[in-house]
């Protein structure tokens, strides 16, 4: 059956009633069985008075036969009709409704301070059909880039498809603009190379033109065309590696969707590839910072485990390179020492 958490408004599937925990925000829920028998009335409650005995104080008139009393009004602030998953009534969760106006505006606790109650919300990009694509994209990018701690703390992790699409669009656009810039600068390099190739033999000059033309034209075009595929592979591959390391560090309590959500929205920082010159460096550094914060919030594992999972591959690569360099340098020293001994003999 489908249940809804009264705290974060997230829906999930469960096969039982009773006490359980929301997989989105971790709140404890108490789902009552609407088909469970009601407790018997207290002794004397609802029993008709004996003949000649006055009715008890406060007892109302009985409805005429064949006419039922009107149903009681729903409890104020409920999330649906009685028997659903709202607050109060049969089948209710028992949790009070969240306060109104809990959107992606300033936090209720003031600038920089968390409010007393912040349920999980869909990212603006997940509501792009109602908000508009461009408005939802840039609002989400602003939240992820400038307020990642609050954004990833409150964003819903069951909408990871929107996060992946967000990352693919951002990377593809940034890489396309960077490709155009590279093509323009490559053409200028070709002009300068043509001037320098006048002194080369005809065969060498023709070979140099083919090599430079390949890097200035087809390679750039292929990079732009394949950007969505590259982004999709990069997002899923990065999420798989980071999630595996989080599992080793016991920091992946909320599943792969939480990791994929963090990686997808953090990939939006690659929109900065469109900045000429140092855009690639800024995008890479900012992406790592946002990813560490995002993983710590979506997985509720803290910045320590998320940073270890993000930087562990780079640290392992550095260790392997240092080890290979050390072994190679040691082999060179041993070879030189062996040759020196042979010369002395």
ChimeraX attribute file (.defattr): number of C-alpha atoms within 10 A of each C-alpha:
attribute: neighborCount
match mode: 1-to-1
recipient: residues
	/A:1	8
	/A:2	10
	/A:3	20
	/A:4	20
	/A:5	25
	/A:6	24
	/A:7	22
	/A:8	22
	/A:9	20
	/A:10	20
	/A:11	15
	/A:12	14
	/A:13	11
	/A:14	11
	/A:15	7
	/A:16	11
	/A:17	15
	/A:18	11
	/A:19	11
	/A:20	14
	/A:21	12
	/A:22	21
	/A:23	18
	/A:24	22
	/A:25	21
	/A:26	13
	/A:27	15
	/A:28	15
	/A:29	21
	/A:30	18
	/A:31	22
	/A:32	20
	/A:33	15
	/A:34	15
	/A:35	9
	/A:36	9
	/A:37	7
	/A:38	8
	/A:39	6
	/A:40	7
	/A:41	9
	/A:42	8
	/A:43	7
	/A:44	8
	/A:45	8
	/A:46	9
	/A:47	9
	/A:48	11
	/A:49	11
	/A:50	8
	/A:51	7
	/A:52	6
	/A:53	8
	/A:54	8
	/A:55	13
	/A:56	9
	/A:57	6
	/A:58	6
	/A:59	8
	/A:60	8
	/A:61	7
	/A:62	10
	/A:63	9
	/A:64	8
	/A:65	6
	/A:66	5
	/A:67	8
	/A:68	9
	/A:69	8
	/A:70	6
	/A:71	6
	/A:72	6
	/A:73	8
	/A:74	15
	/A:75	14
	/A:76	9
	/A:77	14
	/A:78	19
	/A:79	20
	/A:80	15
	/A:81	17
	/A:82	18
	/A:83	15
	/A:84	22
	/A:85	24
	/A:86	27
	/A:87	23
	/A:88	22
	/A:89	19
	/A:90	20
	/A:91	22
	/A:92	25
	/A:93	26
	/A:94	17
	/A:95	17
	/A:96	14
	/A:97	17
	/A:98	15
	/A:99	11
	/A:100	7
	/A:101	8
	/A:102	16
	/A:103	15
	/A:104	18
	/A:105	7
	/A:106	13
	/A:107	17
	/A:108	16
	/A:109	11
	/A:110	9
	/A:111	9
	/A:112	11
	/A:113	11
	/A:114	13
	/A:115	13
	/A:116	10
	/A:117	14
	/A:118	19
	/A:119	21
	/A:120	21
	/A:121	19
	/A:122	18
	/A:123	26
	/A:124	24
	/A:125	24
	/A:126	22
	/A:127	14
	/A:128	15
	/A:129	10
	/A:130	10
	/A:131	14
	/A:132	12
	/A:133	14
	/A:134	11
	/A:135	13
	/A:136	20
	/A:137	21
	/A:138	14
	/A:139	16
	/A:140	21
	/A:141	24
	/A:142	15
	/A:143	18
	/A:144	25
	/A:145	19
	/A:146	11
	/A:147	14
	/A:148	23
	/A:149	19
	/A:150	20
	/A:151	24
	/A:152	29
	/A:153	22
	/A:154	20
	/A:155	24
	/A:156	24
	/A:157	29
	/A:158	18
	/A:159	16
	/A:160	21
	/A:161	14
	/A:162	20
	/A:163	26
	/A:164	23
	/A:165	20
	/A:166	23
	/A:167	26
	/A:168	26
	/A:169	20
	/A:170	25
	/A:171	23
	/A:172	26
	/A:173	19
	/A:174	23
	/A:175	27
	/A:176	21
	/A:177	18
	/A:178	24
	/A:179	22
	/A:180	15
	/A:181	16
	/A:182	17
	/A:183	19
	/A:184	13
	/A:185	12
	/A:186	18
	/A:187	15
	/A:188	13
	/A:189	13
	/A:190	16
	/A:191	10
	/A:192	11
	/A:193	15
	/A:194	14
	/A:195	9
	/A:196	11
	/A:197	15
	/A:198	10
	/A:199	9
	/A:200	11
	/A:201	9
	/A:202	11
	/A:203	8
	/A:204	10
	/A:205	16
	/A:206	12
	/A:207	11
	/A:208	17
	/A:209	14
	/A:210	11
	/A:211	10
	/A:212	15
	/A:213	15
	/A:214	12
	/A:215	14
	/A:216	21
	/A:217	16
	/A:218	12
	/A:219	14
	/A:220	20
	/A:221	16
	/A:222	11
	/A:223	17
	/A:224	20
	/A:225	14
	/A:226	13
	/A:227	20
	/A:228	20
	/A:229	13
	/A:230	15
	/A:231	23
	/A:232	19
	/A:233	13
	/A:234	17
	/A:235	24
	/A:236	16
	/A:237	14
	/A:238	17
	/A:239	22
	/A:240	16
	/A:241	14
	/A:242	26
	/A:243	25
	/A:244	16
	/A:245	20
	/A:246	23
	/A:247	15
	/A:248	12
	/A:249	15
	/A:250	11
	/A:251	22
	/A:252	25
	/A:253	14
	/A:254	17
	/A:255	15
	/A:256	18
	/A:257	21
	/A:258	28
	/A:259	27
	/A:260	28
	/A:261	29
	/A:262	30
	/A:263	30
	/A:264	28
	/A:265	33
	/A:266	31
	/A:267	31
	/A:268	30
	/A:269	26
	/A:270	28
	/A:271	24
	/A:272	24
	/A:273	25
	/A:274	23
	/A:275	17
	/A:276	12
	/A:277	11
	/A:278	11
	/A:279	16
	/A:280	19
	/A:281	13
	/A:282	15
	/A:283	20
	/A:284	15
	/A:285	13
	/A:286	17
	/A:287	20
	/A:288	18
	/A:289	15
	/A:290	25
	/A:291	27
	/A:292	25
	/A:293	25
	/A:294	30
	/A:295	33
	/A:296	25
	/A:297	24
	/A:298	29
	/A:299	25
	/A:300	19
	/A:301	18
	/A:302	16
	/A:303	16
	/A:304	13
	/A:305	22
	/A:306	27
	/A:307	19
	/A:308	16
	/A:309	23
	/A:310	22
	/A:311	13
	/A:312	15
	/A:313	14
	/A:314	11
	/A:315	12
	/A:316	11
	/A:317	11
	/A:318	12
	/A:319	12
	/A:320	12
	/A:321	12
	/A:322	12
	/A:323	12
	/A:324	12
	/A:325	12
	/A:326	12
	/A:327	12
	/A:328	12
	/A:329	12
	/A:330	12
	/A:331	12
	/A:332	12
	/A:333	12
	/A:334	12
	/A:335	12
	/A:336	12
	/A:337	12
	/A:338	11
	/A:339	12
	/A:340	11
	/A:341	10
	/A:342	9
	/A:343	8
	/A:344	6
	/A:345	6
